[in-house]
Amino acid sequence: MKATTNIAGKVLIAMPDMDDARFDRSVILLCAHSEDGAMGLRINLPTEDVALSDLAQQLDLDRVPDFHDRPVHSGGPVEQERGFVLHTADYASAISTLAVTPEIGMTGTLDVIEDLVDGSGPETALICLGYCGWGPGQLEGEIAQNAWLVGDAPKKLVFGTPDARKWETALAISKVSPLNLSPTAGHA
């Protein structure tokens, strides 16, 4: 099945009738979308037990004295040991950075973690372990079944909104009230 519209750079907002409890109230920034499938990072679920300092220690990286610890988010259920960093466009990896939107990039190589730890990384970043992935046509099918609402992904939503408020904020940006969402889809 061919993707009808490329929605990379948008957010997927989990609808109340989401069949998969792992994605309850999730907001996922869609980083890539094509006829071959889609890949995104959940931006509103911080891990409870992993911080950037833990990653730096595991990777034997020294950190600068004024280093501010950052939480690490659960980017999704696929390859949970693999790291990705969403960051402002002021940074580009010497190896590889994907422009997700004009204001947001995504880097999945170790150099961005090294740069964050030594203080030369992006001004603003959201660190994720794991990602969300869909095969060809799978995401389009889930959207058609009312599992996801597609919305805009302003930089302020991704980096400037508390995680606990991102779902409601993403809906508000899309001009949708959570009170108006039905847990079941209507069919005519």
NUMARKOL-677548 format. One record per residue: residue number from 1; x, y, z of N, C-alpha, C, O, CB in turn. Coordinates in steps of 0.05 Angstrom, whole numbers, plus 5000, padded with zeros to 4 digits. Glycine has a CB too. Layout:
<rs>
R|NUM|X|Y|Z|X|Y|Z|X|Y|Z|X|Y|Z|X|Y|Z
...
</rs>
This chain:
<rs>
R|1|5017|4976|5000|5000|5000|5000|5018|5025|5000|5036|5027|5017|4981|5000|5024
R|2|5013|5043|4982|5029|5067|4980|5019|5089|4999|4995|5093|5002|5029|5077|4951
R|3|5038|5102|5012|5031|5124|5030|5018|5146|5013|5030|5155|4993|5055|5135|5046
R|4|4995|5156|5021|4981|5176|5006|4993|5204|5011|4995|5220|4993|4951|5176|5012
R|5|5000|5210|5036|5011|5236|5043|5034|5232|5062|5031|5217|5082|4989|5254|5055
R|6|5056|5245|5057|5079|5243|5075|5073|5261|5099|5070|5285|5096|5105|5252|5061
R|7|5071|5249|5122|5065|5264|5147|5089|5265|5166|5085|5271|5189|5041|5252|5161
R|8|5113|5261|5155|5137|5264|5172|5137|5293|5182|5130|5312|5167|5163|5257|5156
R|9|5146|5297|5207|5146|5323|5219|5121|5331|5233|5118|5353|5244|5152|5344|5197
R|10|5101|5313|5233|5076|5317|5247|5077|5300|5273|5094|5283|5276|5051|5309|5229
R|11|5058|5305|5291|5055|5287|5314|5031|5269|5310|5011|5276|5298|5052|5303|5340
R|12|5034|5245|5321|5012|5226|5323|5002|5228|5352|5018|5224|5371|5020|5197|5315
R|13|4976|5233|5355|4964|5236|5382|4946|5211|5386|4927|5207|5371|4948|5263|5385
R|14|4952|5195|5406|4937|5171|5411|4908|5178|5418|4903|5196|5435|4949|5155|5434
R|15|4889|5165|5406|4861|5169|5411|4853|5152|5435|4866|5132|5441|4844|5163|5386
R|16|4831|5159|5448|4822|5144|5472|4817|5115|5467|4820|5099|5486|4797|5157|5483
R|17|4809|5107|5443|4803|5078|5438|4827|5063|5427|4824|5042|5415|4780|5076|5418
R|18|4851|5074|5431|4876|5060|5423|4876|5031|5434|4873|5027|5458|4901|5075|5432
R|19|4878|5011|5417|4878|4983|5425|4903|4975|5440|4902|4955|5455|4874|4966|5401
R|20|4925|4989|5437|4950|4981|5449|4956|4998|5473|4962|5022|5471|4973|4983|5428
R|21|4954|4987|5497|4957|5002|5522|4985|5014|5524|4988|5034|5539|4953|4983|5546
R|22|5005|5004|5510|5032|5016|5511|5032|5045|5500|5050|5060|5505|5051|4999|5495
R|23|5011|5052|5484|5010|5078|5472|4988|5096|5483|4982|5117|5471|5006|5075|5442
R|24|4977|5089|5506|4956|5105|5519|4966|5134|5523|4987|5138|5536|4948|5093|5545
R|25|4952|5153|5512|4958|5182|5514|4986|5189|5503|4998|5208|5512|4955|5190|5543
R|26|4995|5174|5485|5021|5179|5473|5020|5202|5453|5000|5206|5439|5032|5154|5459
R|27|5043|5216|5451|5047|5236|5430|5074|5227|5417|5094|5226|5430|5048|5266|5441
R|28|5072|5222|5391|5096|5212|5376|5103|5231|5354|5086|5238|5337|5091|5183|5365
R|29|5128|5241|5354|5137|5257|5332|5146|5239|5310|5164|5223|5313|5161|5276|5341
R|30|5132|5241|5287|5138|5224|5264|5163|5235|5250|5162|5257|5238|5114|5223|5245
R|31|5185|5220|5251|5210|5229|5240|5213|5222|5210|5226|5236|5195|5233|5217|5255
R|32|5202|5200|5202|5204|5191|5174|5178|5177|5166|5166|5163|5183|5228|5172|5170
R|33|5170|5181|5141|5145|5168|5131|5147|5166|5101|5152|5186|5087|5120|5185|5140
R|34|5144|5142|5091|5145|5137|5062|5128|5113|5056|5116|5101|5074|5174|5134|5052
R|35|5128|5105|5031|5114|5080|5023|5126|5055|5036|5113|5034|5036|5113|5077|4992
R|36|5150|5058|5046|5164|5035|5059|5156|5032|5089|5163|5012|5101|5193|5038|5056
R|37|5143|5052|5100|5135|5051|5128|5140|5078|5142|5143|5098|5129|5151|5029|5143
R|38|5141|5077|5169|5144|5102|5184|5160|5096|5209|5161|5074|5219|5116|5114|5191
R|39|5172|5117|5219|5188|5116|5244|5183|5141|5260|5184|5163|5249|5218|5112|5238
R|40|5178|5138|5286|5174|5162|5303|5185|5157|5331|5192|5135|5339|5145|5169|5304
R|41|5185|5179|5346|5195|5178|5374|5173|5189|5392|5163|5211|5388|5221|5194|5377
R|42|5166|5174|5413|5147|5183|5433|5161|5205|5449|5183|5202|5459|5137|5159|5451
R|43|5147|5228|5452|5160|5251|5465|5148|5258|5492|5156|5278|5504|5157|5275|5447
R|44|5131|5241|5502|5118|5248|5528|5119|5226|5549|5103|5226|5568|5089|5255|5523
R|45|5139|5208|5547|5141|5187|5567|5170|5185|5577|5185|5169|5566|5131|5160|5556
R|46|5177|5200|5598|5205|5197|5608|5208|5171|5622|5189|5161|5634|5211|5221|5627
R|47|5232|5159|5621|5237|5135|5636|5239|5143|5666|5245|5166|5672|5263|5120|5626
R|48|5234|5124|5683|5235|5130|5711|5263|5125|5723|5269|5135|5744|5215|5113|5726
R|49|5279|5110|5708|5305|5102|5720|5330|5107|5703|5351|5097|5711|5303|5073|5727
R|50|5327|5121|5681|5351|5127|5664|5353|5156|5659|5333|5169|5652|5349|5111|5638
R|51|5376|5167|5663|5382|5195|5657|5407|5197|5639|5421|5177|5636|5386|5212|5683
R|52|5412|5220|5628|5435|5223|5610|5461|5216|5625|5479|5205|5613|5436|5252|5599
R|53|5462|5223|5651|5487|5216|5666|5491|5186|5666|5514|5177|5666|5485|5227|5695
R|54|5470|5170|5667|5472|5141|5667|5484|5132|5640|5501|5115|5639|5445|5127|5672
R|55|5473|5144|5618|5484|5137|5591|5513|5144|5589|5529|5129|5578|5467|5151|5569
R|56|5520|5168|5599|5548|5177|5597|5566|5158|5613|5588|5152|5603|5551|5205|5609
R|57|5557|5149|5636|5573|5130|5652|5576|5104|5637|5598|5093|5636|5560|5126|5679
R|58|5554|5093|5625|5555|5068|5611|5574|5070|5587|5587|5050|5579|5527|5060|5601
R|59|5575|5094|5575|5592|5098|5551|5620|5107|5558|5636|5114|5540|5579|5117|5532
R|60|5626|5109|5584|5652|5118|5593|5659|5146|5583|5682|5152|5575|5674|5099|5585
R|61|5639|5164|5584|5643|5191|5575|5646|5209|5600|5631|5207|5619|5620|5201|5558
R|62|5666|5227|5599|5669|5247|5620|5650|5269|5615|5646|5277|5592|5698|5257|5623
R|63|5639|5281|5636|5620|5303|5632|5632|5328|5644|5648|5327|5663|5593|5297|5645
R|64|5624|5350|5633|5635|5376|5642|5623|5383|5669|5602|5373|5676|5628|5399|5621
R|65|5638|5399|5686|5629|5404|5713|5601|5417|5715|5586|5411|5734|5648|5422|5726
R|66|5593|5434|5696|5567|5447|5698|5545|5431|5682|5524|5442|5676|5569|5475|5687
R|67|5551|5406|5677|5532|5389|5663|5506|5387|5678|5505|5379|5701|5545|5361|5658
R|68|5484|5393|5664|5457|5390|5676|5446|5363|5667|5444|5357|5643|5439|5413|5668
R|69|5438|5347|5686|5427|5321|5679|5400|5324|5665|5385|5342|5671|5424|5303|5704
R|70|5395|5306|5646|5371|5307|5630|5358|5279|5632|5372|5259|5633|5376|5315|5601
R|71|5331|5279|5633|5318|5253|5633|5320|5240|5605|5325|5254|5585|5288|5256|5641
R|72|5317|5214|5605|5316|5199|5580|5287|5189|5576|5275|5179|5595|5337|5175|5580
R|73|5277|5192|5552|5249|5184|5546|5248|5157|5534|5267|5147|5521|5236|5205|5528
R|74|5225|5144|5537|5220|5119|5523|5210|5126|5496|5186|5133|5493|5200|5100|5539
R|75|5226|5124|5475|5219|5132|5448|5199|5113|5435|5185|5121|5416|5243|5134|5431
R|76|5198|5089|5445|5180|5069|5434|5189|5041|5441|5210|5037|5452|5177|5072|5404
R|77|5173|5021|5433|5179|4993|5440|5199|4979|5423|5207|4956|5429|5154|4978|5440
R|78|5208|4991|5401|5226|4978|5382|5255|4985|5389|5261|5009|5393|5220|4985|5353
R|79|5273|4965|5390|5301|4970|5396|5306|4989|5419|5318|5010|5416|5316|4980|5371
R|80|5296|4981|5443|5297|4999|5466|5325|5004|5476|5328|5022|5493|5281|4987|5487
R|81|5345|4990|5467|5372|4996|5475|5386|5016|5456|5408|5025|5461|5388|4970|5475
R|82|5372|5024|5435|5383|5043|5415|5374|5071|5422|5351|5076|5428|5374|5035|5386
R|83|5393|5090|5421|5387|5117|5428|5383|5136|5404|5395|5132|5383|5409|5128|5445
R|84|5366|5155|5408|5360|5176|5388|5358|5203|5403|5349|5203|5426|5334|5170|5372
R|85|5365|5224|5390|5363|5250|5403|5348|5269|5384|5356|5273|5361|5391|5262|5410
R|86|5326|5279|5394|5312|5301|5380|5324|5326|5390|5329|5329|5414|5280|5300|5385
R|87|5330|5345|5372|5344|5369|5381|5337|5393|5363|5326|5390|5341|5374|5365|5381
R|88|5343|5416|5373|5339|5441|5357|5357|5441|5333|5378|5428|5333|5343|5466|5375
R|89|5350|5457|5313|5364|5457|5288|5391|5472|5290|5405|5474|5270|5347|5470|5267
R|90|5398|5482|5313|5425|5494|5316|5447|5474|5316|5471|5481|5316|5426|5510|5343
R|91|5440|5448|5316|5460|5426|5317|5457|5408|5293|5435|5402|5285|5458|5410|5343
R|92|5479|5399|5282|5479|5378|5262|5503|5360|5267|5526|5370|5270|5480|5390|5233
R|93|5499|5335|5268|5520|5316|5273|5539|5315|5249|5530|5319|5226|5509|5288|5278
R|94|5564|5311|5254|5584|5308|5232|5579|5282|5217|5588|5278|5195|5612|5309|5243
R|95|5564|5263|5230|5559|5237|5217|5532|5237|5203|5531|5232|5179|5560|5215|5238
R|96|5511|5243|5217|5484|5242|5205|5463|5254|5222|5459|5246|5245|5477|5213|5198
R|97|5449|5274|5212|5426|5285|5225|5403|5287|5205|5407|5295|5182|5432|5313|5237
R|98|5379|5278|5213|5356|5279|5196|5340|5304|5204|5333|5308|5227|5338|5254|5199
R|99|5334|5321|5184|5317|5345|5189|5288|5335|5190|5277|5326|5170|5321|5367|5167
R|100|5276|5336|5214|5248|5327|5218|5229|5349|5210|5209|5345|5196|5244|5317|5247
R|101|5235|5373|5220|5221|5398|5212|5242|5419|5209|5266|5414|5215|5199|5406|5234
R|102|5236|5443|5199|5256|5464|5197|5269|5471|5224|5291|5482|5225|5244|5489|5185
R|103|5254|5466|5246|5264|5473|5273|5275|5449|5289|5288|5453|5310|5243|5486|5288
R|104|5270|5425|5280|5277|5401|5296|5292|5381|5279|5284|5375|5256|5251|5388|5307
R|105|5314|5371|5290|5329|5350|5277|5329|5325|5295|5322|5326|5318|5358|5359|5272
R|106|5337|5303|5283|5340|5278|5298|5366|5265|5291|5373|5261|5267|5316|5258|5292
R|107|5382|5258|5311|5407|5245|5307|5407|5219|5323|5400|5218|5346|5431|5264|5316
R|108|5416|5198|5310|5417|5172|5322|5445|5160|5324|5448|5136|5326|5399|5153|5307
R|109|5465|5178|5324|5493|5168|5326|5504|5178|5352|5495|5197|5364|5509|5179|5302
R|110|5525|5163|5362|5536|5168|5388|5548|5196|5391|5549|5207|5413|5558|5148|5393
R|111|5556|5208|5369|5569|5235|5372|5552|5256|5384|5562|5274|5398|5578|5244|5344
R|112|5525|5254|5381|5508|5274|5393|5508|5271|5423|5506|5291|5438|5479|5272|5382
R|113|5509|5247|5433|5510|5242|5462|5537|5253|5473|5538|5266|5493|5507|5212|5469
R|114|5559|5247|5458|5585|5257|5466|5585|5287|5467|5596|5300|5485|5607|5247|5447
R|115|5573|5300|5447|5571|5329|5446|5554|5341|5468|5561|5362|5479|5561|5338|5418
R|116|5532|5327|5475|5515|5337|5497|5531|5335|5523|5530|5354|5539|5490|5320|5499
R|117|5545|5314|5527|5560|5310|5552|5583|5330|5554|5589|5339|5576|5571|5281|5553
R|118|5597|5336|5532|5619|5355|5534|5611|5384|5531|5628|5402|5532|5640|5348|5514
R|119|5585|5389|5528|5576|5416|5527|5575|5429|5499|5569|5453|5497|5592|5433|5544
R|120|5582|5414|5478|5582|5425|5451|5557|5416|5435|5557|5421|5410|5607|5418|5437
R|121|5538|5404|5447|5515|5393|5433|5494|5414|5428|5499|5438|5431|5503|5371|5449
R|122|5470|5406|5420|5449|5424|5414|5440|5440|5439|5443|5431|5461|5425|5409|5403
R|123|5428|5463|5433|5418|5480|5455|5396|5466|5470|5395|5467|5495|5408|5507|5443
R|124|5378|5453|5456|5356|5439|5468|5354|5411|5457|5357|5407|5432|5329|5454|5464
R|125|5350|5391|5474|5349|5363|5464|5330|5346|5481|5326|5352|5505|5377|5351|5464
R|126|5319|5326|5468|5303|5306|5481|5315|5279|5474|5315|5272|5450|5272|5308|5473
R|127|5324|5264|5494|5338|5239|5489|5319|5216|5492|5303|5215|5511|5362|5236|5509
R|128|5319|5197|5473|5301|5175|5473|5316|5148|5470|5336|5147|5456|5280|5178|5450
R|129|5306|5128|5483|5314|5101|5479|5291|5086|5466|5269|5086|5476|5323|5087|5506
R|130|5297|5073|5443|5276|5059|5428|5261|5078|5409|5264|5102|5410|5257|5046|5447
R|131|5245|5066|5392|5229|5081|5373|5203|5067|5367|5200|5043|5374|5245|5087|5348
R|132|5186|5080|5353|5160|5069|5343|5163|5064|5313|5173|5082|5299|5136|5087|5350
R|133|5156|5041|5304|5159|5035|5276|5134|5022|5264|5119|5008|5278|5183|5018|5271
R|134|5129|5028|5239|5106|5017|5224|5116|5006|5197|5132|5019|5185|5083|5038|5221
R|135|5105|4984|5189|5111|4973|5162|5095|4988|5141|5079|5005|5147|5106|4943|5161
R|136|5099|4980|5115|5085|4993|5093|5054|4992|5097|5043|4971|5100|5092|4980|5067
R|137|5042|5015|5097|5013|5017|5099|5001|5014|5127|4978|5020|5132|5001|4997|5082
R|138|5017|5005|5146|5007|4999|5173|4997|5025|5187|4976|5025|5198|5029|4986|5190
R|139|5013|5046|5186|5005|5071|5200|4980|5083|5187|4962|5092|5201|5028|5091|5199
R|140|4979|5082|5160|4955|5092|5147|4930|5077|5155|4909|5089|5159|4959|5090|5116
R|141|4933|5051|5159|4911|5035|5168|4902|5042|5197|4878|5043|5203|4918|5005|5167
R|142|4922|5047|5214|4915|5054|5242|4902|5082|5243|4884|5086|5259|4941|5055|5259
R|143|4911|5100|5226|4898|5127|5225|4869|5124|5215|4851|5137|5226|4914|5146|5207
R|144|4865|5107|5195|4838|5103|5184|4820|5090|5204|4796|5094|5203|4840|5086|5158
R|145|4831|5075|5223|4815|5061|5244|4812|5079|5268|4803|5070|5289|4828|5035|5251
R|146|4820|5104|5266|4816|5124|5288|4834|5118|5312|4827|5126|5335|4787|5124|5297
R|147|4857|5106|5308|4876|5101|5330|4892|5126|5336|4900|5131|5359|4894|5077|5324
R|148|4897|5142|5315|4915|5166|5317|4901|5190|5305|4887|5188|5285|4942|5161|5304
R|149|4906|5213|5317|4900|5239|5305|4927|5251|5296|4946|5250|5312|4884|5258|5325
R|150|4928|5262|5272|4953|5274|5262|4951|5304|5268|4932|5317|5261|4957|5268|5232
R|151|4972|5315|5280|4973|5343|5287|5000|5356|5281|5019|5343|5273|4966|5347|5316
R|152|5001|5382|5285|5025|5397|5280|5045|5393|5304|5037|5386|5326|5019|5427|5277
R|153|5070|5397|5298|5092|5392|5317|5109|5416|5321|5132|5416|5313|5109|5368|5309
R|154|5099|5438|5333|5116|5461|5338|5138|5454|5358|5135|5437|5375|5099|5485|5348
R|155|5160|5468|5355|5183|5464|5373|5175|5466|5402|5185|5452|5419|5205|5484|5367
R|156|5157|5485|5408|5149|5489|5436|5135|5464|5448|5137|5459|5471|5130|5514|5438
R|157|5120|5450|5431|5107|5425|5441|5128|5405|5448|5127|5392|5469|5087|5414|5419
R|158|5147|5401|5430|5167|5380|5433|5186|5386|5457|5191|5368|5473|5183|5376|5408
R|159|5195|5411|5458|5216|5417|5478|5207|5435|5501|5220|5435|5522|5239|5430|5465
R|160|5185|5449|5498|5177|5469|5518|5152|5463|5534|5143|5480|5549|5174|5495|5505
R|161|5141|5439|5531|5117|5432|5545|5123|5409|5564|5136|5390|5556|5094|5424|5525
R|162|5114|5411|5589|5119|5388|5607|5107|5362|5596|5086|5362|5584|5107|5394|5635
R|163|5122|5340|5600|5113|5314|5589|5084|5308|5596|5069|5298|5579|5131|5292|5599
R|164|5076|5313|5621|5049|5306|5630|5028|5322|5616|5004|5315|5617|5047|5310|5660
R|165|5035|5344|5603|5016|5362|5589|5017|5359|5558|5001|5372|5545|5020|5391|5597
R|166|5035|5344|5548|5039|5343|5518|5014|5332|5504|5008|5342|5482|5063|5326|5512
R|167|5001|5312|5515|4978|5300|5501|4956|5321|5498|4945|5325|5476|4967|5276|5516
R|168|4948|5334|5520|4927|5355|5519|4936|5378|5502|4920|5390|5488|4921|5364|5548
R|169|4962|5386|5504|4972|5409|5488|4971|5402|5459|4964|5419|5442|5000|5416|5497
R|170|4979|5378|5451|4978|5370|5423|4949|5371|5413|4945|5379|5390|4990|5342|5419
R|171|4930|5362|5429|4902|5364|5421|4893|5393|5418|4880|5400|5399|4884|5349|5441
R|172|4901|5410|5437|4894|5438|5436|4905|5451|5411|4891|5468|5398|4903|5453|5461
R|173|4930|5445|5404|4942|5456|5379|4925|5448|5355|4923|5463|5336|4971|5446|5376
R|174|4914|5424|5356|4897|5414|5334|4868|5423|5337|4851|5415|5321|4898|5384|5333
R|175|4863|5440|5357|4836|5450|5363|4816|5428|5369|4793|5429|5359|4827|5467|5339
R|176|4825|5409|5384|4807|5387|5393|4807|5386|5423|4828|5386|5436|4817|5360|5381
R|177|4783|5385|5434|4780|5383|5463|4780|5353|5471|4766|5337|5458|4755|5397|5473
R|178|4795|5345|5492|4794|5317|5500|4766|5309|5509|4759|5286|5507|4813|5313|5524
R|179|4750|5328|5517|4722|5322|5525|4705|5314|5502|4684|5301|5505|4710|5346|5540
R|180|4713|5322|5478|4697|5316|5454|4705|5290|5441|4693|5281|5421|4700|5338|5434
R|181|4726|5277|5451|4735|5252|5439|4718|5229|5450|4715|5225|5474|4765|5247|5445
R|182|4708|5213|5432|4693|5189|5439|4712|5165|5439|4729|5163|5422|4669|5185|5419
R|183|4709|5148|5459|4726|5124|5459|4719|5104|5438|4733|5084|5434|4724|5111|5486
R|184|4697|5109|5423|4690|5091|5400|4686|5108|5376|4675|5130|5377|4665|5074|5407
R|185|4694|5097|5353|4691|5111|5328|4663|5106|5317|4652|5084|5319|4712|5102|5308
R|186|4651|5127|5306|4625|5124|5293|4628|5118|5264|4646|5128|5250|4608|5149|5297
R|187|4611|5101|5253|4612|5094|5225|4584|5098|5213|4564|5089|5224|4621|5064|5220
R|188|4583|5112|5190|4558|5117|5177|4552|5096|5156|4531|5097|5143|4557|5145|5164
</rs>
